[in-house]
Amino acid sequence: MRRRSREDAFTAWAGDAQHQLHRKAYLLTGEQESARDLVQQVLLSTYLAWHRVDHPTAYATTSLVRAFFKVAEQRRRELPSDVLVEIPAPHPALDDRLTLLDALAELPPRMRATLMLRFWDDLSVRDTAHVLGCSEGTVKSATSKALAHLRDRLGEAVTTAPGELR
Amino acid sequence: MTTDLRERLAAELQHLDLLDDLTPDVLRRGRATVRRRRSAVGALAAAAVVAGTVWASAGSGDRGTDAAEQSRESARQEWTTRMERVFAAHLPDGFAAGVTATGGTDRRALEFVASGPDGRVSLNATVYLAEGLPFPACAATTPRCRVLTTPSGPATVLTKVYPEDHHSYASQIWIQGDGVQTIVNVVEVSPGADQFSMDDLTGLASDQELSEAIVFATAHDGELLEYATR
């Protein structure tokens, strides 16, 4: 009976949440398959923790970001988080084809996660710092560097809130 | 020309293929994991009975859960005692003896408060396992940043983490072990006060008991999750 109740509640939540989690995972990984694997992993950990989780979506988002960092670490194909890859200026002919997702994928994992949490998930600086396990200053600094990178790559100003230009 | 970040991401994500419903597979795997865990805890309980340990509950259906809960509480108490001892041993002159545990409820990490002549100071430590946090480094050893070697590995001590004066004075000790990173926070409760010197902090970082506490937390990662480990 207890298991049934947990499964019903989890199924109702997961039905809606998995697609939103998939978008977040895709923003982090930039890859369809990796995003799917991450979502599956996070749904499983949320199911297992269901009885002690008050806010499953917040728990799943935090788990998603941490699982993503672990994957990025394991693959050892990323540079340390504070270091932006030095990318040559885009060729004008290629500029039109550059998507925001492409530019996002060029960022180090923690900067990608910072932007995803701040501007896709609409978390405050404080909540973002909590999820990332870092200081608010680190979040602000990473946000600033990441937005500057997007601006440089896209050749456009980037707004993150009504009336706010970066 | 300007780009609204969220709007443009939403537009680009429209092309993302929708997932098939992952829930049935997750439920199947979740049930299997729960069964495995129950059977592992059951085996642990049986072994303890053989060894003469008295279990809190006589209900066989709850035995595994009670064993896990008992183990978790025991690990938390041990961590609390260890860190209480470590922090109390490194309070600056003029502080009241001892520290008081606060927090430490479910999903809230254990914290301590110490009372100094210029106000209270909050202290806590968290052990991160395989998190790969970006380890801070001093560009040069300065009065505000020092690199040292501790029994657990290289460490960086940072003071005045928040440069703005209206923020409370905060210091951090980062210790880098093998796949284990520990962050100790020392934060003045009231802005303006600055009671822990660099020497106090390096003394704390170098404490053998802190190193042993980190080993303990690493060995009890699951039981101390969100309380002392992440």
Interface residues (C-beta under 8 A of the other chain):
Chain A: R3 E7 F10 T11 A14 G15 Q18 H19 H22 R23 Y26 L27 Q32 R36 V39 Q40 L43 L44 Y47 L48 R52 R66 F69 K70 A72 E73 P80 S81 D82 T99 L100 L101 L104 R110 L115 F119 W120 G133 C134 S135 G137 L150 L154 E156 A157 V158 T159 T160 L165
Chain B: M1 T2 T3 D4 L5 R6 R8 L9 E12 L13 L16 D17 L18 L19 D21 L22 T23 D25 V26 L27 R29 G30 R31 T33 V34 D106 R107 T126 Y128 A130 E131 G132 L133 P134 V161 Y162 P163 R230
